[in-house]
Amino acid sequence: MRLESPEEFIGRQPEDNVMEYRRRSPVFHAAKLRTPLLIHTTTNDEDVHVLEVEHMIAALKAAGKQFEYKIYQNAPGAHRFNRIDTKLAKESRKEMWDFLARYLK
């Protein structure tokens, strides 16, 4: 399976199509969030950089939204850290299940 590059997906680089990237960015839609949100990330994720997640966290805080987050430091597995069989992954999955149990009936 061949993944599309950002240029193919949107048609241009971010600096060439700022408004389209902004339109698709969850950061610019944070105020619309209506349900509690849990965010887990790790500092070594090369797919979703921690800086992007920090921008989302700041936007959610600014909008007064209900959310929880945890930033793991260099978790083994990077982007897929909580999908592998490590102590840290199990901890992350338990936090997800606990979060869901609090908000789902």
C-alpha positions as CSV (number, residue, x, y, z in Angstrom):
1,M,0.0,0.0,0.0
2,R,1.4,3.4,-1.0
3,L,0.7,6.3,1.4
4,E,0.1,9.6,-0.2
5,S,2.4,12.5,0.7
6,P,0.9,15.7,2.1
7,E,1.5,17.3,-1.3
8,E,-0.7,14.7,-3.1
9,F,-3.3,14.6,-0.4
10,I,-3.9,18.4,-0.3
11,G,-2.2,19.3,-3.4
12,R,0.3,21.7,-2.0
13,Q,2.8,22.2,0.8
14,P,1.6,23.9,4.0
15,E,3.3,27.1,3.2
16,D,1.6,27.2,-0.2
17,N,-1.9,26.4,1.1
18,V,-2.1,27.7,4.7
19,M,-5.8,28.0,4.8
20,E,-6.5,24.5,3.7
21,Y,-4.1,23.1,6.3
22,R,-5.7,25.3,8.9
23,R,-9.2,24.2,7.8
24,R,-8.1,20.5,8.4
25,S,-6.2,21.1,11.6
26,P,-7.9,19.9,14.8
27,V,-6.2,22.8,16.7
28,F,-8.4,25.3,14.9
29,H,-11.5,23.3,15.8
30,A,-10.8,22.7,19.5
31,A,-13.6,25.1,20.6
32,K,-16.1,22.8,18.9
33,L,-15.2,19.8,21.1
34,R,-18.4,18.6,22.9
35,T,-17.2,15.4,24.7
36,P,-14.3,14.7,27.1
37,L,-11.1,13.9,25.3
38,L,-8.0,11.8,26.3
39,I,-4.7,12.5,24.6
40,H,-1.7,10.3,24.9
41,T,1.5,11.0,23.0
42,T,5.2,10.5,23.3
43,T,8.1,12.8,22.7
44,N,9.7,10.5,20.1
45,D,6.7,10.2,17.8
46,E,7.8,11.2,14.3
47,D,4.3,10.9,12.8
48,V,2.5,13.3,15.1
49,H,5.2,15.5,16.6
50,V,4.8,16.4,20.3
51,L,4.8,20.1,19.4
52,E,1.6,19.6,17.4
53,V,0.1,17.8,20.4
54,E,1.2,20.7,22.7
55,H,-0.6,23.1,20.3
56,M,-3.7,21.1,20.6
57,I,-3.5,21.0,24.4
58,A,-3.0,24.8,24.5
59,A,-6.1,25.3,22.2
60,L,-8.2,23.0,24.4
61,K,-7.1,24.8,27.5
62,A,-7.9,28.2,25.9
63,A,-11.3,27.0,24.9
64,G,-12.0,25.7,28.4
65,K,-12.6,22.1,27.2
66,Q,-12.7,19.0,29.4
67,F,-9.7,16.8,28.5
68,E,-6.9,14.9,30.0
69,Y,-3.5,14.3,28.6
70,K,-0.2,12.5,29.2
71,I,3.1,13.1,27.3
72,Y,5.3,10.1,27.6
73,Q,9.1,10.6,27.3
74,N,10.7,8.5,24.5
75,A,8.3,5.6,24.8
76,P,9.4,2.4,23.1
77,G,7.5,2.1,19.8
78,A,7.2,5.8,19.2
79,H,3.9,6.5,17.4
80,R,2.6,3.0,18.1
81,F,3.9,3.0,21.7
82,N,0.6,1.9,23.3
83,R,0.0,-0.9,20.8
84,I,2.9,-3.0,21.7
85,D,3.5,-5.3,24.7
86,T,5.5,-3.2,27.2
87,K,4.7,-2.0,30.8
88,L,4.3,1.5,29.5
89,A,1.9,0.4,26.8
90,K,-0.2,-1.5,29.3
91,E,-0.3,1.5,31.6
92,S,-1.5,3.7,28.7
93,R,-4.2,1.2,27.7
94,K,-5.4,1.0,31.3
95,E,-5.7,4.8,31.5
96,M,-7.7,4.7,28.2
97,W,-10.1,2.0,29.6
98,D,-10.4,3.9,32.9
99,F,-11.2,7.1,31.0
100,L,-13.8,5.4,28.9
101,A,-15.4,3.8,31.9
102,R,-15.8,7.3,33.5
103,Y,-17.6,8.8,30.5
104,L,-19.4,5.9,28.8
105,K,-22.5,4.3,30.3
